[in-house]
Amino acid sequence: MKPTRVNFLGIPLDPLTMQQTIDEVDEAIRTNARINHVVINAGKVVSMQTDKQLFESVVSCDIINADGQAIVWASRFLGGYLPERVAGADLMQELVKLAAQKKYKCFFLGAKEEIVKKVVDIYTQQYGTSIIAGYRNGYFKKEEEEAVAKQISDSGAQLLFVAITSPKKENFMYAHRNLLAKVNFTMGVGGTFDVVAGFTKRAPVWMQKIGMEWFYRFLQEPGRMWKRYLVGNSKFIYLVMKQKFNQLFNSKHKQRTGNSYV
């Protein structure tokens, strides 16, 4: 049984470790159950405050992990305990390894054709062709979405990894959840295909552990990332501090109200 969810700024988070998450996915596939999975970071939390469709797509998921270290720290700051971050990039790698061990099949959706094909080639070299149910690049029109979802469903995949930008990937999986019902596990993985294919470098482990992976990405692409990280992170800090202030205010108000009846 999964532990009780933690409420973080109105978003229900699952306090699971990496291994617990992997075990949940394995169990779902073995019992032919279904898990729609998502990870959240500071930027997604900010977007969810104003994007109702994204909010609905995220909170409807069966497992919601903290992708960013900032989410773990902020949740603890607000009184909710998360044991560790479960980075989407790391989880995908572990699940592909699980697929090879258990003879599960994976479908890879997203990124440019050369990148997704490189990902499939790398995993084929590592684990063989048996884990590959299919792949497709992430460039398709809104009216093509249903056909793409049907292609995935017909592939026999048990695991689907979607490397499309937010909020498109979350909304795609939510909108076509019925067509994708045969797939036991669906997950958005952001830019992970680029990392696996070697087109983007990931931050060193020491930077990941101190919550500075975002800064490494910013240094790689400052022109594209400055608004996402500098502005987005500032908004995230504001939301956390506002919630903390509300907690302190409500706590003191309850104390005063309680004392008036003594």
C-alpha positions as CSV (number, residue, x, y, z in Angstrom):
1,M,0.0,0.0,0.0
2,K,1.3,3.4,-0.9
3,P,2.0,5.9,1.9
4,T,-0.4,8.8,2.3
5,R,0.1,11.6,-0.1
6,V,1.7,14.9,0.9
7,N,-0.2,18.1,0.0
8,F,2.3,20.6,-1.5
9,L,0.8,23.9,-2.6
10,G,-2.4,22.1,-3.4
11,I,-0.6,19.4,-5.4
12,P,-0.8,15.8,-4.0
13,L,2.7,14.3,-4.0
14,D,3.6,10.6,-3.3
15,P,6.3,10.3,-0.7
16,L,8.0,7.4,-2.5
17,T,11.7,6.6,-2.9
18,M,13.1,5.6,-6.3
19,Q,13.0,1.9,-5.4
20,Q,9.4,2.1,-4.1
21,T,8.4,3.8,-7.4
22,I,10.1,1.1,-9.5
23,D,8.3,-1.6,-7.4
24,E,4.9,0.1,-7.9
25,V,5.5,0.1,-11.7
26,D,6.7,-3.5,-11.7
27,E,3.6,-4.6,-9.7
28,A,1.3,-2.7,-12.1
29,I,2.7,-4.5,-15.1
30,R,2.7,-7.9,-13.4
31,T,-1.0,-7.5,-12.4
32,N,-2.0,-5.8,-15.6
33,A,-3.0,-2.6,-13.7
34,R,-2.3,0.9,-15.0
35,I,-0.2,3.8,-13.7
36,N,-0.2,7.3,-15.2
37,H,2.9,8.9,-13.8
38,V,4.3,12.4,-13.6
39,V,7.1,14.2,-12.0
40,I,7.0,17.9,-10.9
41,N,9.7,20.5,-10.5
42,A,9.6,24.2,-9.5
43,G,8.7,25.4,-13.0
44,K,5.8,23.0,-13.3
45,V,4.4,24.0,-9.9
46,V,4.4,27.6,-11.0
47,S,2.7,26.8,-14.3
48,M,0.0,24.8,-12.5
49,Q,-1.1,27.8,-10.5
50,T,-2.6,29.4,-13.7
51,D,-2.9,26.6,-16.2
52,K,-6.0,24.7,-15.2
53,Q,-5.7,22.0,-17.9
54,L,-2.1,21.2,-16.8
55,F,-3.2,21.2,-13.1
56,E,-6.0,18.6,-13.9
57,S,-3.6,16.5,-16.0
58,V,-1.1,16.3,-13.2
59,V,-3.3,15.8,-10.2
60,S,-5.2,13.0,-12.0
61,C,-2.0,10.9,-12.2
62,D,-1.7,7.8,-10.1
63,I,1.9,8.6,-9.0
64,I,3.3,12.1,-8.6
65,N,7.0,12.2,-7.8
66,A,9.2,15.2,-6.9
67,D,11.6,15.5,-9.8
68,G,13.5,18.5,-8.4
69,Q,15.4,18.7,-5.1
70,A,13.8,22.1,-4.5
71,I,10.4,20.3,-4.2
72,V,11.8,18.0,-1.6
73,W,13.3,20.8,0.5
74,A,10.3,23.1,0.1
75,S,7.9,20.4,1.1
76,R,9.8,19.7,4.3
77,F,10.0,23.4,5.0
78,L,6.2,23.5,4.8
79,G,5.8,20.4,7.1
80,G,5.4,17.7,4.5
81,Y,8.0,14.9,4.4
82,L,9.3,13.6,1.1
83,P,12.1,10.9,1.5
84,E,14.0,11.9,-1.7
85,R,13.7,13.3,-5.2
86,V,12.8,10.8,-7.9
87,A,14.3,12.4,-11.0
88,G,12.5,11.5,-14.2
89,A,15.7,11.0,-16.1
90,D,17.0,8.5,-13.5
91,L,13.6,6.7,-13.2
92,M,13.4,6.2,-17.0
93,Q,16.9,4.6,-17.0
94,E,15.9,2.3,-14.2
95,L,12.7,1.3,-15.8
96,V,14.3,0.5,-19.1
97,K,16.7,-1.7,-17.1
98,L,13.7,-3.3,-15.4
99,A,12.1,-3.9,-18.8
100,A,15.2,-5.8,-20.0
101,Q,15.2,-7.9,-16.8
102,K,11.5,-8.7,-16.9
103,K,11.0,-8.8,-20.7
104,Y,8.7,-5.8,-20.8
105,K,8.3,-3.6,-23.9
106,C,8.9,0.1,-24.1
107,F,7.6,2.8,-26.6
108,F,9.6,6.0,-26.9
109,L,7.7,9.1,-28.1
110,G,9.2,12.5,-28.5
111,A,12.2,14.7,-29.5
112,K,13.5,15.0,-33.0
113,E,13.7,11.9,-35.3
114,E,17.5,11.7,-35.0
115,I,17.4,11.9,-31.2
116,V,14.6,9.3,-30.5
117,K,16.2,6.9,-33.0
118,K,19.6,7.3,-31.3
119,V,17.9,6.5,-28.0
120,V,16.4,3.4,-29.4
121,D,19.7,2.4,-31.0
122,I,21.5,2.9,-27.6
123,Y,19.0,0.8,-25.7
124,T,19.0,-1.9,-28.4
125,Q,22.8,-2.2,-28.1
126,Q,22.6,-2.4,-24.3
127,Y,19.5,-4.6,-23.9
128,G,18.6,-6.1,-27.3
129,T,15.6,-5.5,-29.6
130,S,13.1,-7.3,-27.4
131,I,12.4,-4.3,-25.2
132,I,11.5,-2.0,-28.1
133,A,7.8,-1.9,-28.9
134,G,8.2,1.2,-31.1
135,Y,9.2,4.8,-31.3
136,R,8.0,8.1,-32.9
137,N,9.3,11.6,-33.0
138,G,7.4,14.3,-31.1
139,Y,6.5,16.5,-34.0
140,F,2.9,16.0,-34.8
141,K,-0.2,18.2,-35.1
142,K,-3.1,18.3,-32.7
143,E,-5.3,16.4,-35.2
144,E,-2.7,13.6,-35.4
145,E,-2.7,12.9,-31.7
146,E,-5.4,10.3,-31.8
147,A,-3.5,8.3,-34.5
148,V,-0.3,8.6,-32.5
149,A,-2.0,7.3,-29.3
150,K,-3.5,4.4,-31.3
151,Q,-0.1,3.5,-32.8
152,I,1.3,3.3,-29.2
153,S,-1.7,1.2,-28.0
154,D,-1.3,-1.2,-30.9
155,S,2.4,-1.6,-30.4
156,G,2.0,-3.9,-27.3
157,A,4.1,-1.6,-25.1
158,Q,3.8,-1.9,-21.4
159,L,5.8,1.3,-20.7
160,L,5.5,4.6,-22.6
161,F,8.1,7.4,-22.2
162,V,7.0,10.8,-23.6
163,A,9.8,13.3,-24.3
164,I,7.7,16.3,-25.2
165,T,7.7,19.7,-23.5
166,S,5.2,20.7,-20.8
167,P,2.3,21.1,-20.8
168,K,1.8,19.2,-24.1
169,K,3.1,15.9,-22.8
170,E,0.9,15.9,-19.7
171,N,-2.2,17.0,-21.6
172,F,-1.5,14.4,-24.4
173,M,-1.4,11.5,-21.9
174,Y,-4.5,12.8,-20.0
175,A,-6.6,13.5,-23.1
176,H,-5.9,10.1,-24.7
177,R,-5.8,8.0,-21.5
178,N,-8.6,5.8,-22.7
179,L,-6.8,5.0,-26.0
180,L,-3.7,4.3,-24.0
181,A,-5.5,2.1,-21.5
182,K,-3.6,-1.0,-22.7
183,V,-0.3,0.6,-21.7
184,N,0.4,-0.3,-18.1
185,F,2.7,2.7,-17.4
186,T,2.9,6.1,-19.0
187,M,5.4,8.8,-18.1
188,G,6.6,12.2,-19.3
189,V,10.4,12.5,-19.4
190,G,11.0,16.0,-20.7
191,G,14.4,16.3,-22.2
192,T,15.7,12.9,-21.1
193,F,16.0,11.6,-24.7
194,D,18.5,14.4,-25.4
195,V,20.6,13.3,-22.4
196,V,20.5,9.6,-23.3
197,A,21.4,10.3,-26.9
198,G,24.3,12.5,-25.8
199,F,23.0,15.8,-27.3
200,T,22.7,17.4,-23.9
201,K,25.0,16.9,-20.9
202,R,23.5,16.4,-17.4
203,A,24.8,18.2,-14.4
204,P,27.4,16.5,-12.3
205,V,26.0,14.4,-9.4
206,W,27.3,16.8,-6.8
207,M,25.3,19.6,-8.4
208,Q,22.2,17.4,-8.6
209,K,22.5,16.6,-4.9
210,I,22.7,20.3,-3.8
211,G,19.7,21.3,-6.0
212,M,21.7,23.2,-8.6
213,E,21.0,21.0,-11.7
214,W,18.8,23.9,-13.0
215,F,21.8,26.3,-12.9
216,Y,23.9,23.8,-14.9
217,R,21.1,23.8,-17.6
218,F,21.0,27.6,-17.4
219,L,24.7,27.9,-18.1
220,Q,24.4,25.6,-21.1
221,E,21.6,27.6,-22.7
222,P,21.3,31.0,-21.0
223,G,19.4,32.6,-23.9
224,R,16.6,30.1,-23.8
225,M,16.6,29.2,-20.1
226,W,17.0,32.5,-18.3
227,K,13.3,33.3,-18.1
228,R,12.3,29.7,-17.3
229,Y,14.7,29.4,-14.4
230,L,15.4,32.9,-13.0
231,V,11.9,34.2,-13.3
232,G,10.2,30.8,-12.6
233,N,12.4,30.0,-9.6
234,S,11.6,33.5,-8.1
235,K,7.9,32.8,-8.5
236,F,8.3,29.4,-6.9
237,I,10.1,30.9,-3.8
238,Y,7.3,33.5,-3.5
239,L,4.7,30.7,-3.5
240,V,6.5,28.7,-0.9
241,M,7.1,31.7,1.4
242,K,3.5,32.9,1.0
243,Q,2.3,29.4,2.1
244,K,4.7,29.4,5.0
245,F,3.4,32.8,6.1
246,N,-0.2,31.6,5.9
247,Q,0.7,28.6,8.0
248,L,2.3,30.7,10.7
249,F,-0.6,33.2,10.6
250,N,-3.2,30.4,10.9
251,S,-1.3,28.7,13.7
252,K,-1.1,31.9,15.7
253,H,-4.8,32.7,15.0
254,K,-5.8,29.3,16.3
255,Q,-3.7,29.8,19.4
256,R,-5.4,33.1,20.1
257,T,-8.9,31.7,19.4
258,G,-8.2,28.7,21.7
259,N,-6.8,30.9,24.5
260,S,-10.0,33.1,24.4
261,Y,-12.0,30.1,25.6
262,V,-9.7,29.1,28.4
